[in-house]
């Protein structure tokens, strides 16, 4: 039978043990020192020790040593993920480990609107200071307009590859479903014509009609006479910011469809999926001409006389607006 003194000692030891366990658990599940919501970057290939030291240095946890010890006991062998993570204010070490071993990486987006030329895609990637490395100016019509997620520290080249892979997949999907007897005979020709359709109308409902009109012109051996093909060699697709000069209309080059029959040598922008689909399924129309109608769209005509009447209406609208 234990003496009173022995029982007291055991009680003290039990209490001390419980306190130690409480402190140990509190150091894992208790609130952390970070006062505000923040982010934390785990570099590629970082070890638990390296990450713990970085967490302590940034004030996310109180002790790198304590974090490592508890992570090995309570972590369950989970692997730390590389990337940028959102860490809430006063996150416990347990919560921090859960976050940096999850797939909850912060993703940012870079958007390529329909009809953005490649020089501007290049500039947009270059301006993203959270991306790394250099990237070339991509070929026109090699990038599918869309929004693309990326992580801090990812390479610009990797993001560009995703943009180009998306275009390749889209063309591979749509080309076999094309309508019969198209004027475009290859995917490359389809992308070139789609790039013109993309730049010639900002009205989604007109895309198939514009594609039908230009298909008719190509079939009849008429010049396309698309203004964006005049501008492209001058600005690489950026807005011209002024009226087109007569000398530019008459310029002979690989793009100007006012001085050549057929398609330009290369596309003039990055067309979106809808414009590609329009070229592969153009409207069944006899239209050969179009002119702005004052509403943001176009008036279409099958004959020159009808077109001239539409042009007269457009000039009357412009005079009424004080533009002439």
C-alpha positions in Angstrom: 0.0 0.0 0.0 1.3 3.4 -1.0 2.0 5.9 1.6 0.4 9.3 1.6 3.6 10.8 0.3 3.8 8.2 -2.5 0.2 8.9 -3.6 0.9 12.6 -3.5 4.0 12.2 -5.7 2.0 10.1 -8.3 -0.7 12.7 -8.3 1.8 15.5 -8.9 3.4 13.4 -11.7 0.0 12.7 -13.3 -0.9 16.4 -13.2 2.5 17.4 -14.5 2.0 14.9 -17.3 -1.4 16.2 -18.2 -0.1 19.7 -18.2 2.8 18.7 -20.5 0.3 16.9 -22.8 -1.9 20.0 -22.8 1.0 22.3 -23.6 2.1 19.9 -26.4 -1.4 19.7 -27.9 -1.9 23.4 -27.4 1.2 24.1 -29.3 -0.3 22.1 -32.2 -4.0 23.0 -32.1 -3.8 26.4 -30.5 -3.9 29.8 -32.3 -0.8 30.8 -34.1 1.0 34.2 -33.9 0.1 35.6 -37.4 -2.1 38.6 -36.8 -3.6 39.0 -40.3 -4.6 36.9 -43.2 -1.6 36.3 -45.5 0.0 34.0 -48.0 2.9 31.7 -47.8 5.0 30.2 -50.6 6.4 26.7 -50.5 9.2 26.4 -53.0 9.6 23.3 -55.2 11.5 20.6 -53.4 11.4 22.2 -50.0 11.8 19.9 -47.0 9.7 20.0 -43.9 12.6 21.6 -42.0 13.1 24.3 -44.6 9.4 25.1 -44.6 9.2 25.2 -40.8 12.0 27.7 -40.7 10.4 29.9 -43.3 7.0 29.7 -41.4 8.7 30.8 -38.2 10.6 33.6 -40.0 7.4 34.9 -41.5 5.6 34.8 -38.1 3.1 32.1 -39.1 4.2 29.7 -36.3 6.1 30.3 -33.0 8.7 27.5 -33.2 10.1 25.7 -36.2 11.4 23.0 -33.9 8.1 22.5 -32.3 6.3 22.5 -35.7 8.6 19.8 -37.1 8.3 17.6 -34.1 4.5 17.8 -34.0 4.1 17.5 -37.7 6.0 14.2 -37.7 3.8 12.9 -34.9 0.4 14.2 -36.1 1.0 14.8 -39.8 0.3 11.3 -40.9 3.0 11.3 -43.5 1.4 13.8 -45.7 3.6 15.4 -48.4 4.1 19.2 -48.5 2.9 20.7 -51.8 4.8 23.4 -53.7 2.9 26.6 -54.4 1.4 29.7 -52.8 -1.2 29.2 -50.1 -3.6 31.4 -48.2 -3.0 31.3 -44.4 -5.8 32.8 -42.3 -5.0 35.0 -39.2 -4.0 33.0 -36.1 -4.0 29.7 -38.0 -2.9 26.9 -35.7 0.2 24.8 -36.7 -2.2 21.9 -37.3 -4.2 24.1 -39.7 -1.1 25.4 -41.4 0.1 21.8 -42.1 -3.3 20.9 -43.5 -3.2 23.9 -45.8 0.3 23.3 -47.2 -0.3 19.6 -47.7 -3.6 20.3 -49.6 -4.3 21.1 -53.3 -5.6 24.5 -52.2 -2.9 26.4 -54.1 -3.8 30.1 -54.9 -4.4 30.3 -58.6 -4.3 33.5 -60.6 -5.6 34.1 -64.1 -4.4 35.7 -67.3 -7.1 36.3 -69.9 -6.7 36.4 -73.6 -9.9 38.0 -75.1 -11.2 36.9 -78.5 -9.3 38.7 -81.3 -6.2 39.6 -79.2 -3.2 39.6 -81.5 -0.1 37.6 -80.5 2.0 40.7 -79.8 -0.5 41.7 -77.1 -0.6 38.1 -75.7 3.2 38.4 -75.3 2.9 41.7 -73.6 0.2 40.4 -71.3 2.3 37.5 -70.2 5.4 39.7 -69.8 3.4 42.1 -67.6 2.5 39.3 -65.1 5.2 39.9 -62.6 4.3 36.7 -60.7 5.3 34.6 -63.7 9.0 33.8 -64.4 11.2 33.5 -67.4 11.1 34.8 -71.0 8.6 33.8 -73.7 8.7 34.4 -77.5 5.9 36.2 -79.4 3.7 33.3 -80.4 2.5 32.7 -83.9 -0.9 34.3 -84.7 -3.8 31.9 -84.3 -1.7 29.5 -82.1 -3.4 30.7 -78.9 -7.0 30.0 -77.9 -8.6 33.0 -76.3 -9.7 32.1 -72.8 -8.8 32.6 -69.1 -5.8 30.5 -67.9 -5.0 29.8 -64.3 -1.4 30.0 -63.1 0.5 29.8 -59.9 3.0 32.3 -58.6 6.5 31.5 -59.8 5.3 29.4 -62.8 7.1 30.1 -66.1 5.6 32.2 -68.8 6.5 29.5 -71.3 4.4 26.9 -69.4 1.4 29.2 -69.5 1.9 29.8 -73.2 2.1 26.1 -73.8 -1.3 25.6 -72.2 -2.8 28.4 -74.4 -1.4 26.8 -77.5 -2.4 23.3 -76.5 -5.9 24.5 -76.0 -6.0 25.9 -79.6 -4.6 22.6 -81.0 -7.2 20.6 -79.1 -10.0 23.0 -80.3 -9.0 22.7 -84.0 -8.6 18.9 -83.7 -12.1 18.7 -82.3 -13.8 21.1 -84.7 -12.1 20.4 -88.0 -13.6 16.8 -88.5 -17.1 18.2 -87.8 -16.8 20.9 -90.6 -19.6 21.4 -93.1 -19.0 19.8 -96.6 -17.7 21.8 -99.6 -16.0 24.5 -97.7 -13.8 27.0 -99.5 -11.1 26.5 -96.8 -9.3 23.2 -97.4 -6.9 23.0 -94.4 -7.1 23.8 -90.7 -4.5 26.5 -91.3 -6.7 28.2 -93.9 -9.7 27.9 -91.6 -7.7 29.7 -88.8 -6.6 32.5 -91.2 -10.2 33.1 -92.4 -11.5 32.9 -88.8 -9.0 35.5 -87.7 -10.5 37.9 -90.3 -14.0 37.1 -89.2 -13.0 37.7 -85.6 -11.7 41.2 -86.4 -14.4 42.2 -88.8 -17.4 41.9 -86.5 -17.8 42.4 -82.7 -21.4 41.1 -83.0 -21.6 37.4 -82.1 -24.8 36.9 -84.1 -23.0 38.1 -87.3 -20.1 35.7 -87.3 -21.6 33.0 -89.5 -22.9 35.6 -91.9 -19.5 37.3 -92.2 -17.9 33.9 -92.7 -20.4 33.1 -95.4 -19.8 36.4 -97.2 -16.0 35.9 -97.3 -16.4 32.3 -98.3 -18.5 33.5 -101.3 -15.8 36.0 -102.2 -13.1 33.4 -102.1 -15.1 31.0 -104.3 -15.7 33.7 -106.9 -12.1 34.9 -106.9 -12.9 38.3 -105.5 -10.6 40.2 -103.2 -11.7 40.0 -99.6 -11.0 43.7 -99.0 -11.0 43.3 -95.2 -9.7 46.4 -93.5 -8.0 44.6 -90.6 -5.6 43.0 -93.2 -4.4 46.4 -94.1 -3.7 47.3 -90.5 -2.0 44.1 -89.4 1.4 44.7 -91.2 1.5 48.2 -89.8 0.7 47.5 -86.1 0.9 43.7 -85.8 -2.7 43.8 -84.9 -2.8 46.6 -82.4 -5.4 49.4 -82.9 -4.2 51.8 -85.6 -5.7 54.8 -83.8 -6.3 56.8 -87.0 -7.9 56.4 -90.4 -6.3 54.1 -92.9 -4.2 56.0 -95.5 -4.7 55.6 -99.2 -1.1 54.5 -99.5 -1.7 51.8 -97.0 -4.8 50.5 -98.9 -2.6 50.2 -102.0 0.3 48.5 -100.2 1.4 45.2 -101.5 2.4 42.7 -98.9 1.5 39.2 -97.5 -1.6 40.4 -95.7 -3.4 43.2 -97.5 -6.5 41.7 -99.1 -7.1 45.0 -101.0 -4.2 44.2 -103.3 -4.4 40.3 -103.4 -6.9 37.7 -104.2 -7.3 34.9 -101.7 -6.4 34.6 -98.1 -3.4 36.4 -96.4 -0.3 34.4 -96.0 -0.8 34.1 -92.2 -3.6 34.8 -89.7 -3.9 38.3 -88.3 -5.0 37.5 -84.8 -6.0 34.8 -82.4 -9.6 33.8 -83.2 -12.0 32.5 -80.6 -13.8 29.2 -80.8 -17.0 30.8 -82.1 -15.3 32.4 -85.1 -13.6 29.1 -85.9 -16.9 27.4 -85.8 -18.5 30.1 -88.0 -15.9 29.5 -90.7 -16.4 25.7 -90.5 -20.2 26.2 -90.7 -20.7 29.5 -92.6 -24.2 30.9 -93.3 -25.9 29.8 -96.5 -26.0 33.3 -98.1 -25.4 35.0 -101.4 -24.0 38.1 -99.7 -20.8 39.5 -101.2 -20.8 43.0 -99.5 -21.2 44.5 -96.1 -21.1 47.9 -94.5 -21.6 49.2 -91.0 -25.3 49.8 -90.2 -24.9 52.2 -87.3 -25.9 49.8 -84.6 -22.6 48.0 -84.2 -23.4 45.5 -86.9 -23.5 45.4 -90.6 -25.9 45.6 -93.6 -25.2 42.8 -96.0 -25.9 42.8 -99.7 -25.7 40.3 -102.6 -25.4 42.9 -105.4 -23.3 46.0 -105.8 -26.4 48.2 -106.3 -27.9 47.0 -103.0 -24.5 47.6 -101.3 -24.3 51.1 -102.7 -27.7 51.9 -101.2 -26.5 50.5 -97.8 -23.4 52.6 -98.1 -25.5 55.7 -98.7 -27.5 55.0 -95.6 -24.3 54.6 -93.6 -23.0 57.9 -94.8 -26.3 59.6 -93.9 -26.0 58.2 -90.4 -22.5 59.5 -90.1 -23.5 63.0 -91.3 -26.3 63.1 -88.8 -23.8 62.2 -86.1 -21.5 65.0 -87.2 -18.8 62.6 -88.2 -18.6 63.9 -91.8 
